[in-house]
Amino acid sequence: MKRSLASIAGIVAVATVISKIFGLLRSTCVAAVFGVGAVADAYNYAYIIPGFLLVLLGGINGPLHSTLVSVLAKREKSAAAPLVETITTLISGVLLLVTIGLIIFAGFFIDLVAPGLEEQVRAIAIQQLQIMAPIALLSGLIGLGFGTLNAAEHYWLPSISPMLSSITVMLGLFLLALRLGNQINAPEYLQLGGWVLAGGTLAGAVLQWLVQLLVQWREGMGKLRLGFDFGSGGVKQAIAIMAPATLSSSMTQINIYVDLFFASYIPHAAAALNYAGLLAQTPKGILTSVILIPLMPVFSQLATPENWSALKLRIRQGLILTALTMLPLGALMMTLAVPIVRVVYERQAFDFSASKLVASVLIAYGLGTFTSVGRDLLVRVFYALGDGQTPFRITVANILLNIVLDYFLVKAFGVPGLVLASIGVNLTAMLMMLWYLHRRLDGLPLRDWSLPILGLIGASGVAGVACWLTSWGYEVLLGSEGMLRQLLQLSVAGSVGLGVFAILVSLMKLPEVELLVKRFRKKRN
């Protein structure tokens, strides 16, 4: 690779931070305008299928992105254009039919994913789904663009382009607020609010695809033209990886559908899951991109048996870095859930009762940060090895587990039980993938790997306790009302928690930590 992993990680980190900040601002605007009411609830159900496809096919680290990176990284740039154009033709043809089906049968799909909706919410959701249906086609084009640009060593644009969707939604809400003022949530205007929210989302996806396409043309990595060379070796290899990888990832998204199926019977559950999920995904998405995107081409280059010892080292580094970042993040997320939600969302239509509901879900998300990213990391190892079948089989087996866990945990814990069920599924999948890789790669030093991870779990627990005590003491002494007090509470308690974690980690003397410190010092000098 022409760029170092550290350089790529830096580019991805900055771009992803900007994109995630805009995503959080968008969610804050939606919360302020619609709260957890009918429009927000309807949108979360209408967006299930378009969002499912956008994450599945159009997301960074998704199967299309991962497949193209794996295939193109092993070929000369001159061979990329016809390969990309043929794959784009194939994917677009399928997704065009999906788009038409979503428009015609929108009512059927809303009833399928959310049978417990009230009639008003259902009507708004159907119209929103019809507006957002073209996202199905755009998701494939965006995902292929991500993979093509990353293979050409363009990391900035793919990581920052999701920001465009946030901008279009916020612009639509701003214009709506100018027109309606405080009457946005009046019954006669709910339908208009739903149209604006869905239309802004669609406009953002269109812009995201167009800016990628322009760079793709400039790099000679394919143009907007049909390709029919379906018999080429590159296309066959891509399909061999892409088909099971897409099925595997779709099974993961089916687990999300299962969660929302149960949530449709709980008032405001979908909105709470969305708001809390975005808070969890914003920092987690940034760190995940920094870890996974630079490692994916490396995994592919080390996939041959003679390089397996180096591949094992990279897998260990990925897991330790995941634990090093996700575990303390989860601990702070759990202990500071209420002030985090209040600072980000609590204004206008979003009141304190909504904050408490969303905070309870955010605590559950914090508990599962490591298992979620760790599973994604291991899936990419299988893709690099040209094996999409194993993750698919594991995910299919876990769908039944998710249904069982949802049923029992929702009864016990309400909305947070849906997230707890996902944690159980992710942990099971992660352990199964490690076992398969242990057999595939002639043995992994799992015992040696588990000790530092257990140490990091313990350090995160201690840091979480320190953070909670600091937050509690702050509230007793200074109170927690007002934006400035809440921001100071987050800053003080978070700093204490991270400081405690850093001290404990320094005592563990992990090679990955020492490597990061050396690189940081080298950059400064």
C-alpha positions in Angstrom: 0.0 0.0 0.0 1.2 3.5 -0.9 0.0 4.9 2.4 0.7 3.7 5.9 -2.1 2.3 8.0 -1.6 5.2 10.4 -2.0 7.7 7.6 -5.2 6.0 6.3 -6.6 5.8 9.8 -6.0 9.5 10.3 -7.8 10.4 7.1 -10.7 8.1 7.9 -10.9 9.4 11.4 -11.2 13.1 10.5 -13.7 12.5 7.7 -15.8 10.1 9.8 -15.8 12.5 12.8 -17.2 15.3 10.6 -19.8 13.0 9.0 -20.9 11.6 12.4 -21.2 15.0 13.9 -23.5 16.0 11.1 -25.5 12.8 11.6 -25.9 13.6 15.3 -27.0 17.2 14.5 -29.6 15.8 12.1 -30.9 13.5 14.8 -31.0 16.4 17.3 -33.0 18.5 14.8 -35.5 15.6 14.2 -35.8 15.1 18.0 -36.4 18.9 18.6 -39.0 19.1 15.8 -40.9 15.8 16.2 -39.8 14.4 19.6 -40.9 10.7 19.9 -44.2 11.4 18.3 -46.1 10.0 15.2 -43.8 11.4 12.5 -40.6 10.2 14.1 -42.1 6.8 14.9 -43.4 6.4 11.4 -40.1 7.4 9.8 -38.2 4.8 11.8 -40.4 2.1 10.5 -40.6 3.5 6.9 -36.8 3.6 6.9 -36.4 0.0 8.0 -36.1 -1.4 4.4 -34.3 1.6 2.7 -32.1 1.9 5.7 -31.5 -1.9 5.7 -30.3 -1.7 2.1 -28.3 1.4 2.6 -26.4 -0.1 5.6 -26.3 -3.6 4.0 -25.2 -2.6 0.5 -24.2 1.1 0.7 -22.4 1.2 4.0 -18.7 1.5 4.6 -17.5 -2.0 5.6 -20.6 -3.5 3.9 -20.4 -6.5 1.6 -20.2 -4.5 -1.6 -17.5 -2.3 -0.2 -15.6 -5.2 1.3 -15.9 -7.3 -1.9 -14.6 -4.6 -4.3 -11.7 -3.8 -2.0 -10.8 -7.5 -1.8 -11.1 -8.1 -5.6 -9.6 -4.8 -6.9 -6.7 -4.8 -4.4 -5.3 -7.9 -6.2 -5.6 -6.4 -9.7 -4.0 -3.7 -11.8 -5.9 -0.4 -11.9 -6.3 -0.6 -15.7 -8.5 -3.7 -15.3 -10.8 -2.0 -12.8 -13.2 -0.1 -15.1 -14.8 -3.0 -17.0 -15.0 -5.0 -13.8 -16.7 -2.2 -11.9 -19.1 -1.4 -14.7 -20.2 -5.0 -15.1 -20.8 -5.5 -11.4 -22.7 -2.2 -11.3 -24.9 -3.3 -14.2 -25.7 -6.5 -12.4 -26.5 -5.0 -9.0 -28.4 -2.1 -10.5 -30.7 -4.3 -12.5 -31.7 -6.3 -9.4 -32.1 -3.2 -7.2 -34.3 -1.4 -9.7 -36.8 -4.2 -9.4 -36.7 -4.0 -5.7 -37.3 -0.2 -5.9 -40.4 -0.7 -8.0 -41.7 -3.4 -5.7 -41.3 -1.1 -2.6 -43.3 1.7 -4.3 -46.2 -0.6 -5.4 -46.4 -2.7 -2.2 -45.4 -0.1 0.4 -48.5 -0.9 2.6 -47.8 -4.6 2.6 -44.2 -4.0 3.7 -45.1 -1.6 6.5 -47.6 -4.1 7.8 -45.0 -6.8 7.6 -42.3 -5.0 9.5 -44.6 -3.2 12.0 -48.0 -4.9 12.5 -48.7 -3.1 15.7 -48.7 0.5 14.4 -51.6 2.9 15.0 -53.5 3.8 11.9 -52.2 7.4 11.7 -48.6 6.3 12.1 -49.1 3.5 9.5 -50.5 6.0 6.9 -47.5 8.3 7.3 -45.0 5.4 7.2 -46.5 4.1 3.9 -46.1 7.5 2.2 -42.5 7.9 3.6 -41.6 4.4 2.3 -42.8 5.2 -1.2 -40.8 8.4 -1.2 -37.6 6.7 0.0 -37.9 3.6 -2.2 -35.3 4.7 -4.7 -32.7 4.5 -1.9 -32.8 0.7 -2.6 -31.2 1.4 -6.0 -28.9 4.1 -4.7 -27.6 1.9 -1.9 -26.0 -0.5 -4.3 -24.4 2.3 -6.3 -23.1 4.0 -3.2 -21.6 0.7 -1.8 -19.9 0.0 -5.1 -18.5 3.5 -5.1 -17.1 3.1 -1.6 -15.3 0.0 -2.6 -14.0 1.4 -5.9 -12.7 4.6 -4.3 -11.0 2.8 -1.4 -9.3 0.4 -3.8 -8.0 3.6 -5.6 -6.8 4.8 -2.2 -9.4 7.5 -1.8 -10.6 7.5 1.8 -11.7 11.0 2.5 -14.7 11.3 0.2 -16.3 7.9 1.1 -16.0 8.6 4.8 -17.4 12.1 4.7 -20.1 11.7 2.0 -22.8 10.4 4.4 -22.8 14.0 5.7 -24.7 15.1 2.6 -27.8 13.2 3.7 -27.7 14.9 7.1 -27.4 18.3 5.5 -30.4 17.8 3.2 -32.6 16.5 6.0 -31.7 19.5 8.2 -32.3 21.9 5.4 -35.8 20.4 4.8 -36.6 20.7 8.5 -35.4 24.3 8.6 -37.7 25.3 5.7 -40.5 23.4 7.3 -40.0 25.2 10.6 -40.0 28.6 8.8 -43.3 27.8 7.2 -45.2 26.2 10.1 -43.4 27.5 13.2 -44.8 25.8 16.4 -47.6 24.1 14.4 -45.3 21.4 12.9 -46.8 18.7 15.2 -50.4 19.8 14.6 -52.4 16.8 13.3 -53.1 18.5 9.9 -49.4 19.0 9.3 -48.1 15.6 10.3 -48.3 14.2 6.8 -46.3 17.2 5.4 -43.6 16.7 8.1 -43.4 13.0 7.0 -42.9 14.0 3.4 -40.1 16.5 4.2 -38.2 14.0 6.4 -38.4 11.2 3.8 -37.7 13.6 0.8 -34.6 15.0 2.6 -33.3 11.5 3.2 -33.7 10.6 -0.5 -32.1 13.8 -1.7 -29.1 13.1 0.5 -28.6 9.6 -1.0 -28.7 11.0 -4.5 -26.0 13.6 -3.7 -23.9 11.0 -2.0 -23.9 8.8 -5.1 -23.2 11.7 -7.5 -20.1 13.1 -5.7 -18.6 9.6 -5.6 -19.4 9.0 -9.3 -17.5 12.1 -10.3 -14.3 11.0 -8.6 -14.7 7.5 -9.9 -14.8 8.8 -13.5 -11.8 11.0 -12.9 -9.8 8.1 -11.6 -10.7 5.9 -14.6 -12.4 3.3 -12.3 -15.5 3.0 -14.4 -18.2 5.3 -15.9 -22.0 5.3 -15.9 -22.4 2.8 -18.7 -23.6 -0.8 -19.0 -21.2 -3.7 -18.8 -22.0 -7.3 -19.6 -18.8 -9.2 -19.2 -20.4 -11.5 -16.7 -18.1 -14.4 -17.5 -14.8 -12.7 -16.5 -12.8 -14.1 -13.7 -13.0 -10.9 -11.6 -16.7 -10.8 -11.8 -17.0 -14.5 -10.9 -14.7 -13.9 -7.9 -16.6 -10.9 -6.8 -20.0 -12.7 -7.0 -18.5 -15.7 -5.1 -17.6 -13.4 -2.2 -20.4 -10.9 -2.6 -23.4 -13.2 -2.7 -22.8 -15.1 0.6 -21.4 -11.9 2.2 -24.6 -10.0 1.3 -26.8 -12.8 2.6 -24.7 -12.9 5.8 -25.0 -9.2 6.4 -28.7 -9.3 5.5 -29.2 -11.9 8.2 -27.7 -9.4 10.6 -30.2 -6.8 9.4 -33.0 -9.3 9.8 -32.1 -9.4 13.4 -32.7 -5.6 13.5 -36.1 -6.2 11.8 -36.9 -8.8 14.5 -36.1 -6.2 17.1 -38.4 -3.6 15.5 -41.2 -6.2 15.0 -41.3 -6.6 18.8 -40.8 -2.8 19.3 -43.9 -2.0 17.2 -46.0 -3.2 20.1 -44.3 -0.7 22.5 -45.2 3.0 22.2 -42.3 5.2 21.2 -39.9 2.2 21.2 -38.7 2.7 17.6 -37.9 6.3 18.1 -36.1 5.5 21.4 -34.0 2.8 19.7 -33.1 5.2 16.8 -32.1 8.1 19.0 -30.1 5.9 21.4 -28.6 3.9 18.5 -27.3 7.1 16.8 -25.7 8.2 20.1 -24.0 4.9 20.4 -23.0 4.6 16.7 -21.5 8.1 16.4 -18.3 7.5 18.4 -18.4 3.8 17.7 -18.7 4.4 14.0 -15.7 6.7 14.0 -13.5 4.3 15.9 -14.7 1.3 13.9 -13.9 3.0 10.6 -10.4 3.9 11.9 -9.8 0.3 12.9 -11.5 -1.7 10.1 -10.9 0.3 6.9 -7.1 0.3 7.1 -7.0 -3.4 8.0 -9.3 -4.7 5.3 -6.7 -4.5 2.4 -4.0 -5.9 4.8 -6.2 -8.9 5.6 -6.6 -9.5 1.8 -2.9 -9.3 1.1 -2.1 -11.8 4.0 -4.8 -14.3 3.0 -2.4 -16.9 1.5 -1.1 -19.8 3.7 2.5 -18.6 3.7 1.3 -15.3 5.3 -1.0 -16.7 7.9 1.4 -16.0 10.8 1.4 -12.3 9.9 -2.4 -12.5 9.4 -2.8 -13.8 12.9 -0.8 -11.0 14.3 -3.0 -8.5 12.5 -6.2 -10.2 13.8 -4.8 -9.9 17.4 -4.0 -6.2 16.8 -7.5 -5.6 15.5 -9.1 -7.3 18.5 -6.9 -5.6 21.0 -7.4 -2.2 19.4 -11.2 -2.9 19.4 -11.2 -3.7 23.1 -8.9 -0.8 23.9 -11.3 1.7 22.3 -14.8 0.1 22.6 -14.7 -1.1 26.2 -14.0 2.3 27.9 -16.4 3.9 25.4 -19.1 1.5 26.5 -18.3 2.1 30.2 -18.6 5.9 29.8 -21.8 5.5 27.7 -23.4 3.4 30.5 -22.5 5.7 33.4 -23.2 9.0 31.7 -26.3 8.0 29.6 -28.7 10.4 31.2 -26.6 13.6 30.9 -25.5 12.6 27.4 -29.1 12.2 26.2 -30.2 15.5 27.9 -27.3 17.5 26.3 -27.9 16.2 22.8 -31.7 15.8 22.6 -33.6 17.5 25.4 -35.2 20.6 23.9 -38.5 21.7 22.3 -40.6 18.5 21.7 -38.1 16.2 23.4 -38.8 16.4 27.2 -37.2 14.7 30.3 -39.5 11.7 30.1 -38.2 11.0 26.6 -34.6 11.5 27.9 -35.1 8.8 30.5 -36.5 6.4 28.0 -33.7 6.9 25.5 -31.0 6.8 28.3 -32.2 3.4 29.4 -31.6 2.1 25.8 -28.2 3.8 25.6 -27.1 2.0 28.7 -27.8 -1.3 27.0 -26.0 -0.2 23.8 -22.9 0.7 25.9 -22.8 -2.8 27.3 -22.4 -4.3 23.8 -19.9 -2.0 22.0 -17.0 -4.4 22.0 -19.0 -7.5 20.8 -20.6 -5.5 17.9 -17.3 -4.2 16.5 -15.4 -7.4 17.3 -17.9 -9.4 15.2 -17.5 -7.0 12.3 -13.7 -7.3 12.4 -13.8 -11.1 12.3 -16.3 -11.0 9.4 -13.8 -9.0 7.4 -11.2 -11.7 8.0 -13.4 -14.3 6.4 -14.1 -12.0 3.4 -10.4 -11.6 2.9 -10.0 -15.4 2.9 -12.7 -15.5 0.2 -15.1 -17.2 2.6 -18.5 -15.6 2.8 -20.3 -18.9 3.6 -19.1 -19.3 7.2 -20.3 -15.9 8.5 -23.6 -16.5 6.6 -24.2 -19.9 8.3 -23.3 -18.4 11.7 -25.7 -15.5 11.2 -28.6 -17.7 10.1 -28.1 -19.8 13.2 -28.3 -16.7 15.4 -31.6 -15.4 14.0 -33.5 -18.0 16.0 -31.4 -17.1 19.1 -32.3 -13.5 18.6 -36.0 -14.2 18.4 -35.9 -16.2 21.6 -33.9 -13.6 23.4 -36.1 -10.8 22.2 -39.2 -12.6 23.4 -37.9 -13.2 27.0 -35.7 -10.0 27.4 -38.4 -7.6 26.3 -40.7 -9.1 28.9 -38.1 -8.6 31.5 -36.5 -5.3 30.6 -38.8 -3.6 28.0 -37.2 -1.6 25.2 -33.6 -2.1 26.5 -34.2 -5.9 26.3 -34.1 -5.6 22.5 -30.5 -4.3 22.7 -29.5 -6.9 25.3 -30.7 -9.6 22.9 -28.5 -8.2 20.2 -25.5 -8.3 22.5 -26.1 -12.0 23.2 -26.3 -12.7 19.4 -23.1 -10.7 18.7 -21.2 -12.4 21.5 -22.3 -15.9 20.2 -21.3 -15.0 16.6 -17.9 -13.7 17.7 -17.1 -16.8 19.6 -18.2 -19.1 16.8 -16.1 -17.1 14.2 -13.0 -17.3 16.4 -13.5 -21.1 16.7 -13.8 -21.4 12.9 -10.7 -19.2 12.3 -8.8 -21.3 14.9 -9.4 -24.4 12.7 -9.0 -22.6 9.4 -5.6 -20.9 10.2 -4.0 -23.9 11.9 -4.6 -22.6 15.4 -4.9 -19.3 17.0 -3.3 -18.4 20.4 -6.8 -17.8 21.9 -5.6 -18.1 25.5 -2.9 -15.5 25.0 -5.4 -13.2 23.3 -8.0 -13.5 26.0 -5.9 -12.4 28.9 -5.3 -8.8 27.7 -8.9 -8.5 26.7 -10.1 -9.7 30.1 -7.7 -7.2 31.6 -9.2 -4.4 29.5 -12.7 -5.4 30.6 -11.6 -5.1 34.2 -9.9 -1.8 33.6 -13.1 -0.5 31.9 -15.2 -1.6 34.8 -13.1 0.3 37.3 -13.0 3.3 35.0 -16.8 3.2 34.8 -17.2 3.1 38.5 -14.9 6.1 38.9 -16.8 7.9 36.2 -20.2 7.2 37.9 -19.0 8.3 41.4 -17.6 11.5 39.9 -20.9 12.2 38.1 -22.9 11.4 41.2 -20.8 13.7 43.4 -21.1 16.5 40.8 -24.9 16.3 40.8 -25.0 16.4 44.6 -22.7 19.4 44.8 -23.7 21.4 41.8 -26.9 19.9 40.4 -27.6 18.8 36.9 -30.0 21.3 35.4 -28.9 23.5 32.5 -26.8 22.9 29.5 -23.6 24.3 30.9 -23.8 22.2 34.1 -24.5 19.1 32.1 -21.6 19.7 29.7 -19.3 20.3 32.6 -20.6 17.1 34.3 -19.8 15.1 31.2 -16.4 16.7 30.8 -15.3 16.2 34.4 -16.7 12.7 34.9 -15.6 11.5 31.5 -12.1 12.8 32.0 -11.8 11.0 35.4 -13.0 7.7 33.8 -10.6 7.9 30.9 -7.8 8.9 33.2 -8.3 5.9 35.4 -8.5 3.7 32.4 -5.3 5.1 30.9 -3.4 4.5 34.2 -4.6 0.9 34.4 -3.8 0.2 30.7 -0.3 1.6 31.1 0.3 -1.0 33.8 -0.6 -3.8 31.5 2.2 -2.9 29.0 0.3 -4.1 25.9 2.4 -4.1 22.7 -0.4 -2.5 20.8 -0.5 0.5 23.2 3.3 0.9 23.1 3.1 0.9 19.3 0.5 3.6 19.3 2.5 5.7 21.8 5.7 5.4 19.7 3.8 6.4 16.5 2.2 9.4 18.3 5.6 10.6 19.6 7.1 10.1 16.2 4.4 12.3 14.6 5.0 15.0 17.2 8.7 15.0 16.6 
